[in-house]
Amino acid sequence: MTDAASLPPTQVVGCGLIGTSVALALRAQGIEVFLEDADPSNAAVAASRGAGVVGAAPAPAAVVVAVPPSAAPATVVSALE
């Protein structure tokens, strides 16, 4: 089994209920998580709860997009750039 601490970080885009819950679960497994949200205060609250750190992940292993459906296409395109 791979040690989670040796894995590249994960970027979570969208720090509402779903995004923050995913980030907390990843952190519980020892994975480094970076948080991003259209409203910086949402990312700050998630970080204050231990979900990760606010900012862009350097070379993330995965990007989790947890945004409203209407924002998903543009958010996914942005995450892939």
PyMOL CGO cylinders between C-alpha atoms (Angstrom):
from pymol import cmd
from pymol.cgo import CYLINDER

trace = [
    CYLINDER, 0.00, 0.00, 0.00, 1.25, 3.48, -0.86, 0.3, 1, 1, 1, 1, 1, 1,
    CYLINDER, 1.25, 3.48, -0.86, 1.96, 5.88, 1.98, 0.3, 1, 1, 1, 1, 1, 1,
    CYLINDER, 1.96, 5.88, 1.98, -0.52, 8.79, 1.54, 0.3, 1, 1, 1, 1, 1, 1,
    CYLINDER, -0.52, 8.79, 1.54, 2.11, 11.30, 2.64, 0.3, 1, 1, 1, 1, 1, 1,
    CYLINDER, 2.11, 11.30, 2.64, 4.20, 10.35, -0.40, 0.3, 1, 1, 1, 1, 1, 1,
    CYLINDER, 4.20, 10.35, -0.40, 1.36, 11.05, -2.85, 0.3, 1, 1, 1, 1, 1, 1,
    CYLINDER, 1.36, 11.05, -2.85, 1.11, 14.34, -4.73, 0.3, 1, 1, 1, 1, 1, 1,
    CYLINDER, 1.11, 14.34, -4.73, -1.47, 16.77, -3.34, 0.3, 1, 1, 1, 1, 1, 1,
    CYLINDER, -1.47, 16.77, -3.34, -5.11, 17.06, -4.36, 0.3, 1, 1, 1, 1, 1, 1,
    CYLINDER, -5.11, 17.06, -4.36, -6.82, 20.29, -5.38, 0.3, 1, 1, 1, 1, 1, 1,
    CYLINDER, -6.82, 20.29, -5.38, -10.43, 20.77, -4.26, 0.3, 1, 1, 1, 1, 1, 1,
    CYLINDER, -10.43, 20.77, -4.26, -12.35, 23.41, -6.19, 0.3, 1, 1, 1, 1, 1, 1,
    CYLINDER, -12.35, 23.41, -6.19, -15.54, 24.38, -4.40, 0.3, 1, 1, 1, 1, 1, 1,
    CYLINDER, -15.54, 24.38, -4.40, -15.57, 24.51, -0.61, 0.3, 1, 1, 1, 1, 1, 1,
    CYLINDER, -15.57, 24.51, -0.61, -19.24, 24.07, 0.13, 0.3, 1, 1, 1, 1, 1, 1,
    CYLINDER, -19.24, 24.07, 0.13, -20.63, 21.04, 1.94, 0.3, 1, 1, 1, 1, 1, 1,
    CYLINDER, -20.63, 21.04, 1.94, -19.52, 18.47, -0.64, 0.3, 1, 1, 1, 1, 1, 1,
    CYLINDER, -19.52, 18.47, -0.64, -16.08, 19.89, -1.42, 0.3, 1, 1, 1, 1, 1, 1,
    CYLINDER, -16.08, 19.89, -1.42, -15.20, 20.44, 2.22, 0.3, 1, 1, 1, 1, 1, 1,
    CYLINDER, -15.20, 20.44, 2.22, -16.43, 16.93, 3.13, 0.3, 1, 1, 1, 1, 1, 1,
    CYLINDER, -16.43, 16.93, 3.13, -14.26, 15.38, 0.41, 0.3, 1, 1, 1, 1, 1, 1,
    CYLINDER, -14.26, 15.38, 0.41, -11.29, 17.48, 1.52, 0.3, 1, 1, 1, 1, 1, 1,
    CYLINDER, -11.29, 17.48, 1.52, -11.75, 16.43, 5.16, 0.3, 1, 1, 1, 1, 1, 1,
    CYLINDER, -11.75, 16.43, 5.16, -11.90, 12.76, 4.13, 0.3, 1, 1, 1, 1, 1, 1,
    CYLINDER, -11.90, 12.76, 4.13, -8.70, 13.13, 2.10, 0.3, 1, 1, 1, 1, 1, 1,
    CYLINDER, -8.70, 13.13, 2.10, -6.96, 14.88, 5.00, 0.3, 1, 1, 1, 1, 1, 1,
    CYLINDER, -6.96, 14.88, 5.00, -8.08, 12.06, 7.32, 0.3, 1, 1, 1, 1, 1, 1,
    CYLINDER, -8.08, 12.06, 7.32, -6.12, 9.71, 5.04, 0.3, 1, 1, 1, 1, 1, 1,
    CYLINDER, -6.12, 9.71, 5.04, -3.04, 11.92, 5.27, 0.3, 1, 1, 1, 1, 1, 1,
    CYLINDER, -3.04, 11.92, 5.27, -3.33, 13.41, 1.79, 0.3, 1, 1, 1, 1, 1, 1,
    CYLINDER, -3.33, 13.41, 1.79, -2.25, 17.03, 1.35, 0.3, 1, 1, 1, 1, 1, 1,
    CYLINDER, -2.25, 17.03, 1.35, -5.20, 19.12, 0.13, 0.3, 1, 1, 1, 1, 1, 1,
    CYLINDER, -5.20, 19.12, 0.13, -5.33, 22.58, -1.40, 0.3, 1, 1, 1, 1, 1, 1,
    CYLINDER, -5.33, 22.58, -1.40, -8.61, 24.50, -1.40, 0.3, 1, 1, 1, 1, 1, 1,
    CYLINDER, -8.61, 24.50, -1.40, -10.09, 26.95, -3.88, 0.3, 1, 1, 1, 1, 1, 1,
    CYLINDER, -10.09, 26.95, -3.88, -13.51, 28.60, -4.05, 0.3, 1, 1, 1, 1, 1, 1,
    CYLINDER, -13.51, 28.60, -4.05, -15.10, 31.45, -5.97, 0.3, 1, 1, 1, 1, 1, 1,
    CYLINDER, -15.10, 31.45, -5.97, -15.78, 33.02, -2.56, 0.3, 1, 1, 1, 1, 1, 1,
    CYLINDER, -15.78, 33.02, -2.56, -12.46, 33.16, -0.68, 0.3, 1, 1, 1, 1, 1, 1,
    CYLINDER, -12.46, 33.16, -0.68, -14.28, 33.16, 2.66, 0.3, 1, 1, 1, 1, 1, 1,
    CYLINDER, -14.28, 33.16, 2.66, -15.65, 29.66, 1.92, 0.3, 1, 1, 1, 1, 1, 1,
    CYLINDER, -15.65, 29.66, 1.92, -12.14, 28.34, 1.36, 0.3, 1, 1, 1, 1, 1, 1,
    CYLINDER, -12.14, 28.34, 1.36, -10.94, 30.08, 4.52, 0.3, 1, 1, 1, 1, 1, 1,
    CYLINDER, -10.94, 30.08, 4.52, -13.71, 28.47, 6.60, 0.3, 1, 1, 1, 1, 1, 1,
    CYLINDER, -13.71, 28.47, 6.60, -12.91, 25.02, 5.16, 0.3, 1, 1, 1, 1, 1, 1,
    CYLINDER, -12.91, 25.02, 5.16, -9.22, 25.53, 5.95, 0.3, 1, 1, 1, 1, 1, 1,
    CYLINDER, -9.22, 25.53, 5.95, -10.05, 26.63, 9.49, 0.3, 1, 1, 1, 1, 1, 1,
    CYLINDER, -10.05, 26.63, 9.49, -11.88, 23.32, 9.95, 0.3, 1, 1, 1, 1, 1, 1,
    CYLINDER, -11.88, 23.32, 9.95, -8.80, 21.35, 8.91, 0.3, 1, 1, 1, 1, 1, 1,
    CYLINDER, -8.80, 21.35, 8.91, -9.81, 20.55, 5.32, 0.3, 1, 1, 1, 1, 1, 1,
    CYLINDER, -9.81, 20.55, 5.32, -6.51, 21.75, 3.84, 0.3, 1, 1, 1, 1, 1, 1,
    CYLINDER, -6.51, 21.75, 3.84, -4.77, 24.96, 2.91, 0.3, 1, 1, 1, 1, 1, 1,
    CYLINDER, -4.77, 24.96, 2.91, -6.07, 27.73, 0.69, 0.3, 1, 1, 1, 1, 1, 1,
    CYLINDER, -6.07, 27.73, 0.69, -4.25, 28.02, -2.62, 0.3, 1, 1, 1, 1, 1, 1,
    CYLINDER, -4.25, 28.02, -2.62, -3.24, 26.19, -5.76, 0.3, 1, 1, 1, 1, 1, 1,
    CYLINDER, -3.24, 26.19, -5.76, -1.70, 22.74, -5.48, 0.3, 1, 1, 1, 1, 1, 1,
    CYLINDER, -1.70, 22.74, -5.48, 1.69, 22.31, -7.13, 0.3, 1, 1, 1, 1, 1, 1,
    CYLINDER, 1.69, 22.31, -7.13, 1.20, 19.50, -9.67, 0.3, 1, 1, 1, 1, 1, 1,
    CYLINDER, 1.20, 19.50, -9.67, -1.90, 17.93, -8.10, 0.3, 1, 1, 1, 1, 1, 1,
    CYLINDER, -1.90, 17.93, -8.10, -2.51, 14.20, -8.45, 0.3, 1, 1, 1, 1, 1, 1,
    CYLINDER, -2.51, 14.20, -8.45, -6.23, 14.89, -8.72, 0.3, 1, 1, 1, 1, 1, 1,
    CYLINDER, -6.23, 14.89, -8.72, -8.60, 17.81, -8.94, 0.3, 1, 1, 1, 1, 1, 1,
    CYLINDER, -8.60, 17.81, -8.94, -12.00, 17.49, -7.28, 0.3, 1, 1, 1, 1, 1, 1,
    CYLINDER, -12.00, 17.49, -7.28, -14.58, 19.88, -8.73, 0.3, 1, 1, 1, 1, 1, 1,
    CYLINDER, -14.58, 19.88, -8.73, -17.48, 20.36, -6.31, 0.3, 1, 1, 1, 1, 1, 1,
    CYLINDER, -17.48, 20.36, -6.31, -19.42, 23.30, -7.69, 0.3, 1, 1, 1, 1, 1, 1,
    CYLINDER, -19.42, 23.30, -7.69, -23.04, 23.86, -8.70, 0.3, 1, 1, 1, 1, 1, 1,
    CYLINDER, -23.04, 23.86, -8.70, -23.94, 22.15, -12.01, 0.3, 1, 1, 1, 1, 1, 1,
    CYLINDER, -23.94, 22.15, -12.01, -24.29, 25.48, -13.81, 0.3, 1, 1, 1, 1, 1, 1,
    CYLINDER, -24.29, 25.48, -13.81, -20.67, 26.36, -12.95, 0.3, 1, 1, 1, 1, 1, 1,
    CYLINDER, -20.67, 26.36, -12.95, -19.19, 22.89, -13.58, 0.3, 1, 1, 1, 1, 1, 1,
    CYLINDER, -19.19, 22.89, -13.58, -18.28, 23.15, -17.30, 0.3, 1, 1, 1, 1, 1, 1,
    CYLINDER, -18.28, 23.15, -17.30, -16.31, 26.38, -16.97, 0.3, 1, 1, 1, 1, 1, 1,
    CYLINDER, -16.31, 26.38, -16.97, -14.73, 25.23, -13.72, 0.3, 1, 1, 1, 1, 1, 1,
    CYLINDER, -14.73, 25.23, -13.72, -13.57, 21.93, -15.22, 0.3, 1, 1, 1, 1, 1, 1,
    CYLINDER, -13.57, 21.93, -15.22, -12.10, 23.70, -18.26, 0.3, 1, 1, 1, 1, 1, 1,
    CYLINDER, -12.10, 23.70, -18.26, -10.30, 26.14, -15.97, 0.3, 1, 1, 1, 1, 1, 1,
    CYLINDER, -10.30, 26.14, -15.97, -8.95, 23.29, -13.81, 0.3, 1, 1, 1, 1, 1, 1,
    CYLINDER, -8.95, 23.29, -13.81, -7.58, 21.54, -16.90, 0.3, 1, 1, 1, 1, 1, 1,
    CYLINDER, -7.58, 21.54, -16.90, -5.69, 24.60, -18.15, 0.3, 1, 1, 1, 1, 1, 1,
]
cmd.load_cgo(trace, "trace")
